[in-house]
Amino acid sequence: MRARFSLWFSLLSLFFARGAGATPEAAVRDLLQRQSQELLDALVPGSVAVWDRYLDEQVRYVDESGNVLTKKKMLEGIKPLPEGVSGSIRVTDFDAAVQADVAIATYVADEHENYHGHKLHCRYRTTETWRKTAGGWRLIGAQVLAMRTDPPPVALPAKLREEYCGRYALTPSISYEIRCQGEAMEGRQSGREPEKLLAEAPDVLFVPGRPRYRYIFLRDAAGKITGLAQRREAWDLVWKRES
């Protein structure tokens, strides 16, 4: 009986020892999630003190527009929301890897905004680097990426859809064919699988799941389609219509 009890006690000790070993890292993750939420909460009232407390003096913060900001620039840009604008930002999908006195955290900043009675919803993938100091964990680097989503599709008249269907060439060996299938459209680049096409607006198509790309039809002075521009962010690949 004593041997059985001793074995059971040993197993319990091992279990709790392993759990205790994981606790500090989990505690750091919880702390960083709370601090990240505090930073986001401080944006609505424009609380500079919270950002001043958690930002390292040498922080480099890359915002969603690609601007690289120092602590001074960050603090100067924190202002209360203007009259008629309200909202909240919540930390979701939080994860962090802790290595000694450095931690890399990533999460989605889920923003809901009321802009003069109009509701807006944006999401930002945020990655942060924290360093443990004598005063606590401080943010030494961050990058924010705006998460894109598909636009709501619109219905097009059958005649307009038929205008789009045909073959377009980028080079003599690279082509893109748009086919009409009833009320649906399908595009296929040579050597690739077909993809579904939807309309964002007249003369503007997109592929579901690829919100960074658009197909924009080009017309001459008479209104005839002469080609299409495959827009990748702000860059265009122009395809000439062949048929």
N, C-alpha and C positions, 0 to 999 in steps of 0.2 A: 504493500500500500504506500509505504514511504517512497519507494523507488518510483512508483507511478506518479505520486504527487510531485516529486522532485523533477521528473521529466516534464510534466505539465507546467511547472513553475519556470523551468528553463526555456520552454517554448514561448511562454508569455513574455519573459524577459527579452528574448530575442526579437519578438514582434514589436514590443514597445521601444526597444533600442533602435530598430530600423525606422520606426515612425518618428522617433525623436530626431534622428539624423536628417529626416526630410523636412522637419518643421521650420528650421531657420530660412530655407529657401522659399517655402510656401509663405512664410510670414513676410518676406521681402516682396514677393509678388503681390500679396494683399496690400502692403503699404504703398507700393508704386501705383497700383490701380486706384487707390484712394487719392493719392497725390495728383495723378493724371485727371481724375474727376474734379478735384478741387481747382485745377488750372482751367478746365473747361467751364466750370460753374462761375469762375471769376470773370469770364469774358462778357457775360450778359450785363452785370452792373459796372463793368470796367474796373475791377478791383486790381490795381497795379501792385498792391502789397503782396498778394499771393504769388504772382509771377516773380516779383523781386526776391521773395524768400526761396523759391525753388530753382530759379535759373542760376547756373554757374556763371561766374564773371566772364569766362571765355566761351560761353555757349555759342554754337552756330545753329540757327534755326532756319530750315528751308520751308517756306510756306507753299500753299497749293498753286501759287503762280510762278514758283521757281525762284523767288527772291531769297537771297541769303541774308539773314538778319542777325545782328549782334544783340547782346542783352539790352544795350541802350536803345537800339531801334525797336526791339520788341516792346519794351516798356513805353516808349513814346507812342506806339500804335494802339495801345489798349485804351479804349474809350467806352463809356456806357452806350448801349444801343440808343439810337435817336428816337424821338417821339414818334409813335405810330408803329414801331417795330418791337416785337417781343419774341421770345423763344427759349429753347433749352437745347443743350447738347449732352448726350449720354454716352459713356464709355461702354462699348459692347465688344464681344469677341476678343477679350483681353488675353494675352499670353506674354510670358517673360522668361528669358533664360538668364540665370544668375551665375556669374563666375567671379568668385571672391568679392572684390569691391566694385565690380562693374556689372551692369545688367542691361540687356537689350529687351525692350518691351515693344509690342505691337498690338494695336487695337483699331476698331472702327469707331470714329466719332460720328454718332448718329444725331444729326441736327434737324430739329423741327422749328420752323420760323413762321411767324405771322407778320406779313409785310403789308401794313395798312389794310388789313382785312383779308388778304390773300395768303393762303397757306403754301409754304414751300417745304420741301424735304430734301436734304442733301446728306451724303455720307462721304467720309474722308478716311482713307487708310493712313494711319499715323504710326511711325516707327520712332522710338525714343531711345537714347542712350543715357543711362544714369550712372553716376559715380558716387560711391560712399565716401563721405568726408567726415571730419570731426563734428560738423554741424548737422549731419544727416545726409540722406540721399539727395543729390542735386543733378539737375538736367544739364548735360554737357553737349547734347546734339539731338536734332529731331528733323524729320522730313515728313511732309504732309502731301498726300496724293488725293486729288478729287476722284471719287469712284464714279465712273460713267454708267449710265443705264440706257436702254433702248428708248427712243422717243415713241409716243403713241402713234400707231399707223393710221393713215387716212385712206378712204376708199377713192378709187380713181374711175372715171368713165372708161368704158371699154375701148372707145376710139383712141383715147390717150395712151392706154396700155399698149395697144397695137402699134402705136408710133415707136415705142421703145424697143419692141422686139426686133432683133436682127443681130448682125455680127459686127463686132468692133475689133480693130487691130491696134496693138501697141507696137509690135515689130512684125516683120514678115512671118515669124514663127510663133508669136504669142498673140492669141486672140481671146475675146470674151464674147460669148453668145448669150443673148437674152431670149428666152422662149416664153410664149404666152400659153397657159394651160387653163382655159376657162377664165375665171376671175383671178387666178393666181399667176405669178411670174417666177421664173427660175433663171438663174445665171450660172454660167459655167466657163471657167477659164481653161484654156487648153492644158491637158495633162492633170487636171484637178477634178475633184468631185463637184457635182452641182450644189448650188446653195439657194435657199429661199430668199426672194426679194420682196420687200414691203415698201410702201411709199410713206415718206415723212411729209411730203408736200408735192404738188405738181412739179415734175422734172427733177425730183430729189428722191432717190431710193436708198435703202440700207438693208444690211443683212442682220437678222436677229442674232444677238449675242456678240456683235462686233460694233459697238457704239462709237468707236474712234474713226470709222470709215463711212464715206458716203459716195454714191454714184450720182453725179450731177450732169444732166444732159445739156449739150451745147447746141445752139441754133444759129442759123444765119439770119440775114436781114429779112428774109421771107418767112421765117419761122420754121424752116426745115431743119431736122436734127442732123448735125454734121459729125457728131461724136459725143463722147462722154468723158468727164473728168473723174477719175477715181481719187477722191480727196482723202488723204491720210493726215489727220489733224489740219495743218495749214498748207500741206504740200499736195500738189496735184500730179497724177499720171494721166496724160491725155491720150485717149484711144480714139482713133479715126474710124468713122462708120464705113463699112464696106458693103453691107447689104441690108 
